[in-house]
Amino acid sequence: MAEPKCPECGAQGVEHVVSKDSQERSKTKQPWFLIVHCDECGHVYNVLAKHVFNLPVTPKFVLPK
């Protein structure tokens, strides 16, 4: 089975791919981002949005005449 390999330090295996909540927080104390990185060297693989703003969307129905 293929294992992920860090492009910076060469660490292999999913056990080296970890995530951490961002220090930035919303008003409700939820982290804004999830940072996915290598636990050996700190290489950042991705930053994922964790806290999103929800805008109420009212459904629009179009009825034929």
C-alpha positions as CSV (number, residue, x, y, z in Angstrom):
1,M,0.0,0.0,0.0
2,A,1.3,3.5,-0.9
3,E,2.2,5.7,2.0
4,P,2.4,9.5,1.9
5,K,5.9,11.0,1.8
6,C,6.8,14.5,2.9
7,P,8.4,16.5,0.0
8,E,10.6,18.5,2.4
9,C,12.1,15.9,4.8
10,G,11.1,12.6,3.3
11,A,9.1,11.3,6.4
12,Q,6.9,8.4,5.2
13,G,3.5,7.3,6.6
14,V,0.2,8.6,7.6
15,E,1.3,8.9,11.2
16,H,3.5,11.9,10.2
17,V,0.5,13.8,8.6
18,V,-1.2,15.6,11.5
19,S,-3.6,18.5,11.9
20,K,-3.9,21.4,14.3
21,D,-6.5,24.0,14.9
22,S,-5.5,27.6,14.1
23,Q,-4.9,30.1,16.8
24,E,-7.4,32.5,15.2
25,R,-10.9,32.0,16.7
26,S,-14.4,33.2,15.9
27,K,-16.5,35.0,18.4
28,T,-17.9,31.7,19.5
29,K,-14.3,30.4,20.2
30,Q,-14.3,28.0,17.2
31,P,-11.0,27.7,15.2
32,W,-11.2,29.3,11.8
33,F,-8.9,26.9,10.1
34,L,-7.5,23.3,10.3
35,I,-3.8,23.2,9.4
36,V,-2.6,19.8,7.9
37,H,1.2,19.5,8.3
38,C,4.1,17.1,8.7
39,D,5.0,16.4,12.3
40,E,8.7,16.0,11.5
41,C,9.5,19.2,9.7
42,G,6.3,21.3,9.8
43,H,5.7,21.3,6.0
44,V,2.1,22.5,5.4
45,Y,0.1,20.3,3.1
46,N,-3.1,22.2,3.3
47,V,-5.2,24.7,5.2
48,L,-8.9,23.9,5.5
49,A,-11.7,26.2,6.5
50,K,-13.3,25.0,9.7
51,H,-15.5,27.9,10.6
52,V,-17.7,29.3,7.9
53,F,-20.3,32.1,7.9
54,N,-23.8,30.9,7.1
55,L,-26.0,33.4,5.4
56,P,-29.7,32.6,5.5
57,V,-30.9,31.8,2.0
58,T,-34.6,31.9,1.3
59,P,-35.8,29.5,-1.3
60,K,-37.3,31.0,-4.4
61,F,-40.1,29.1,-6.0
62,V,-41.1,30.1,-9.5
63,L,-44.6,28.9,-10.3
64,P,-45.8,28.7,-14.0
65,K,-48.8,30.8,-14.8
